[in-house]
Amino acid sequence: MQKLIINGGKKLNGEIRIQGAKNAALPIMAASVLCGENIILRNCPKISDVYSAMRILTYLGCKAGFEEGSGVVSLNAESISCSEISDELMREMRSSIFFLGAVLGRTGRCRITLPGGCDLGPRPIDMHLAALRKMGVSIHEEYGALDCVAENGLHGAKISLSFPSVGTTENIMLAAVLAEGTTIIHNAAREPEIADLAEFLNRCGAKISGAGGGKITVSGVKKLHGCEYDIMPDRIACATYLACAASAGGELVITGCRPSDEENILPVFEQMGCIVHTVDDKIFFSAKRPLKAVAPIRTMVYPGFPTDAQAFVMAALCKAKGTSVFVENIFENRYKHVGGLTRMGADILVEGKVAVIEGVNRLYGVKTEAPDLRGGAGLVTAALAAEGTSEISNVHYIDRGYEDIEKVLSSAGADIKRI
Ligand code: EPZ
């Protein structure tokens, strides 16, 4: 079991290049199943979820290779040989649900078990299944496995989502690209990763319009061809490292990012008193001491404040002067990092969806464990500002979404190592 050892109190100073986006790479890798030719994906993050996606692709009979040094993933799904994803592979990560739409789109059938992933509360897939049924898929559920078959092939449908679910929007797009006729998604998710997936699919010959907005139209085509594509920068990883700098103090230059994707987060850092300048693919960031508490933060679907940023922004606010409030509106159980922060000396009260953070003067290094991916990043963020040494175990959660987090942070001056 690996751990991160962090000696807090060191300011961050330096330059960090942002990795490719986990939540764009995963649906795009699933989308490669729809195409029977070579796909080259550049700027893929070296994270365990990408390796899990590669294992699923290989299991399906696709060719998948990862040149780690260059971050290039090469895929070819010409010889896809099965339309079932093993329970073990499905449980490795929540994102495996994207493969349902892609495998159905390519083969007309798919057998999966209910997805695993971080325990952020119930992760139902009711909207995914309701949408696929509208597109002609019959779904038979037994013993936790779903047998999905489109007897007469997938056909387009008008689908109105009760909630702009990211995964559901992406799954419908994947199932609709090769379907007969046109699919319209109302109340679609607007996250930038959706537009990245659409851009990739259109590069392969799909006909998708409106991605990034609330109404997406997919006109079915007969087949897709191969392409080369650059995965967008990871906007959540970018926000994570800014929160680390806010927490530890110091100055950071972020490169290889897309500041326009951070519009919902940068103002929060400015409210804390940090100085933020953006130019092209760079963010120049300097933290001011002491940080100030901020106005209540409500997590919302894009373009609101992202739920994925809640844990590490909360961590940065633990020593801010004043009281900050979070309302977690997206997931039911996304305060599992509060226990670890409180053990470090933070003063946090959680009541249902609401968390109230009273700034304290000091945090102390402790032994703790990452409860999930972003919660783990939150504990790292706080440990950088704590006095003494912190040991964070369950690092595998953090490795699901962050490429070499200890190398990135130590290159900017943090005293952090993995054992
Ligand atoms: C995606 O998860 C991201 N994961 C999550 O990032 C992110 O937190 C989330 O979108 C919201 O932005 C990937 O892209 C791989 P949702 P997803 O469907 O698709 C409920 C991270 O840290 N819901 O928008 O699962 C669901 O329970 C991860 O990188 C249903 O009720 O999110 C949740 O409460 C964590 N029924 C809410 O909608 C459904 O059929 C948002 O879920 C589907 C979802």
Boltz pocket constraint, residues with backbone or C-beta under 6 A from the ligand:
constraints:
  - pocket:
      binder: B
      contacts: [[A, 22], [A, 23], [A, 26], [A, 94], [A, 95], [A, 118], [A, 122], [A, 123], [A, 124], [A, 125], [A, 126], [A, 127], [A, 128], [A, 129], [A, 163], [A, 164], [A, 165], [A, 166], [A, 167], [A, 168], [A, 189], [A, 191], [A, 307], [A, 308], [A, 330], [A, 331], [A, 332], [A, 373], [A, 374], [A, 401]]
      max_distance: 6.0
